[in-house]
C-alpha cells in the first residue's frame, strides 16, 4: 500500500493494485472486523459495534496486507 525502497539499489518502487489485491484486502479487513465488532458490541452495547469493527478492520487489514506484500508480491519500478 504505498511506496517501498529497494534495499540494494535504493530506488523507489510500488505494488500495482489489481482486482485480486482489492478483494484480498477487503476479505482480510472483513475477517478482522467481525470479531472486534462483536466484542465491542458485547462490551459497550448498542452503537459500540461500529468503532470496534473499524479498528479491527484497520489493524488486521494493514498488518496482514503488509505481511502478504512482503512475502508474495514483487515490486515494480
C-alpha positions in Angstrom: 0.0 0.0 0.0 2.4 2.7 -0.9 6.0 3.2 -1.9 8.8 1.0 -0.9 12.6 1.4 -1.3 14.7 -1.4 -2.7 17.4 -2.3 -0.2 20.1 -2.9 -2.8 19.6 -0.1 -5.3 17.7 2.4 -3.2 15.1 3.1 -5.9 11.5 3.7 -5.1 9.1 1.0 -6.1 5.4 0.3 -5.6 2.9 -2.6 -5.7 0.4 -2.5 -8.6 -3.2 -2.5 -7.4 -5.1 -5.3 -9.1 -8.7 -6.6 -8.6 -7.3 -9.6 -6.8 -5.4 -7.3 -4.4 -8.5 -5.3 -3.6 -10.5 -8.4 -2.9 -7.7 -9.8 -0.7 -7.5 -6.6 1.3 -11.3 -6.4 1.7 -11.5 -10.0 2.8 -8.7 -9.6 5.4 -10.3 -6.4 6.7 -13.8 -8.0 6.9 -12.5 -11.1 8.7 -10.8 -8.9 11.3 -13.7 -6.5 11.7 -16.3 -9.1 12.7 -14.8 -10.4 15.9 -13.8 -6.9 17.0 -17.2 -5.6 16.3 -18.9 -8.4 18.2 -16.5 -7.9 21.2 -17.1 -4.1 21.2 -20.9 -4.7 20.9 -20.9 -7.0 23.9 -18.7 -4.7 26.0 -20.3 -1.3 25.1 -23.7 -2.4 23.7 -25.9 -0.6 21.2 -23.9 1.6 18.8 -20.5 0.4 20.1 -20.0 -2.1 17.4 -19.0 0.4 14.7 -15.8 1.8 16.2 -14.8 -1.8 17.2 -15.4 -3.0 13.7 -13.4 -0.2 12.1 -10.5 -0.7 14.5 -10.4 -4.4 13.9 -10.6 -3.9 10.1 -7.7 -1.4 10.1 -5.5 -3.5 12.4 -5.9 -6.8 10.6 -6.1 -5.3 7.1 -2.9 -3.3 7.4 -0.9 -6.0 9.2 -1.9 -8.9 7.1 -1.6 -6.9 3.8 2.0 -5.8 4.8 2.9 -9.4 5.6 1.4 -10.7 2.4 3.1 -8.0 0.3 6.5 -8.7 1.9 6.2 -12.5 1.3 4.4 -13.0 -2.0 4.2 -9.8 -4.2 7.0 -8.3 -6.3 7.8 -4.7 -6.5 7.6 -2.7 -9.8 9.7 0.4 -10.5 
